[in-house]
């Protein structure tokens, strides 16, 4: 039984890191969007960003 719990942890850690990375990436995109609204000289090409994301 102890061996089974050791094998389950690496997969769990991988999911946690993926979730952390996804949240950080989402936060970065939202931060750029927020800065785009604050500074008129910073123009975000939303069409290009959406094409990059597959929309």
Steps between C-alpha positions, in 0.01 A plus 500: 500500500781745577645448151168593340486836683858580394410441136191722517686808626711587190189517281330715757796737513494527121136603502568759768788651300289507184224681687749751645647561154156544344396749769826694459453514123141617536611762751769626261251535214252681724775730630597597145135562418459716810810703410359542151196671645709723727748613235363608163846473337512128579279343237422132536429323172203298620445342158855368497474380859176318428653340189796388710263337750306326222180704499 
